[in-house]
Amino acid sequence: MCRNIKTLFNFEPPATELEIRDASLQFVRKLSGFAVPSKANEAAFERAVAEVAASTRTLLASLQSTAQPRDREVEAAKARARNAVRFGGQP
């Protein structure tokens, strides 16, 4: 799956509308093969992004977890450390 799509569930603070839209956009881009749709496909593309975002909001609202919510800063630090190992450089 696309590396740019991030996990949105069980974080504190919860996923924002912008994060949901960005993930939906990446998903639709991956499925369609278009980074930027043509004018002829623009309406269908935007409609798909809106529908995926709506489904994502519904999904996130209905999921349950007994685990403690993850902290965004801690997870970002872990990702930076993984990237440092993978690509070299400072963690």
N, C-alpha and C positions, 0 to 999 in steps of 0.2 A: 504494500500500500504506500501511498505517498508520504514521504517523511515530513512534509510540511503540515500535515493534519495532526493536531495535538489532542491529547486526551482532555476532555472538558469536565468529566464527572468527578465528584467528590473532592473538590478543591475549596479552600477557604481563602479569600472570598470566592463565591460561585462564578462561573463563567459569565462574561459580559456579553451583551448583544453583539458587540464588535467581534469578539472571539468566535461566537457562533456563526456570524456572517462570514468571517474569514475562512473558517473551516469548511463551511458550505460552498464557498466560492472555489476553494482548492479541490473539493470533491467533484464539483461539476466540471471544472477545468480538466481534471484527470479523466473523467468519464467521456467527455466530449472530444478531448484532444485539442481544444482551443484554449490558448492563453487569453486571447481577446477574440470574441466572436465577430463575424462580419455583421454589417448592418442588417442583412436579411435574417440573421440568426439571433440578433441581440435581444429581442423581446422574449424568445423562447429560452434563451440562456438565463436572463434575469428572472424569469418566472420559475425556472428550475432552481436557481439559487434561493429564491424566497421560499419555495416549497420544501427544499432540503432544510433550510433554517427553521421553518415551522415544525417539521418532523423532529429535528434535533431538540428544540425547546420542549416538545411533548415528551420525548424520550428522557431527557435529563430530569424533567419534573416527576416522572413516574418511577425512576430508578431508586432503589434503596440500598443502603450499605450499613453494615455494622462497624466497619472500619472508621477510624478517626479521619476527618478530612485532611488532605495533604496540603502543606504550605507551599504556595507558589514560589517563594524565594528559595526554599530548600531544594525543591525540584529543579529550579533553574540552575542552582549551583551544581547539582549532580550532573545535569546535562552539559554544563561547561567543562566539568572534570572529564566526562566521557569524551567530549570533543577534543580536549587537550591530548588525551591518550591516543585517540584515533588519528588526529591530524598533526599532532606535535604542538609544542608551545606551552605556555603557562596555564595551569588549571584555574 
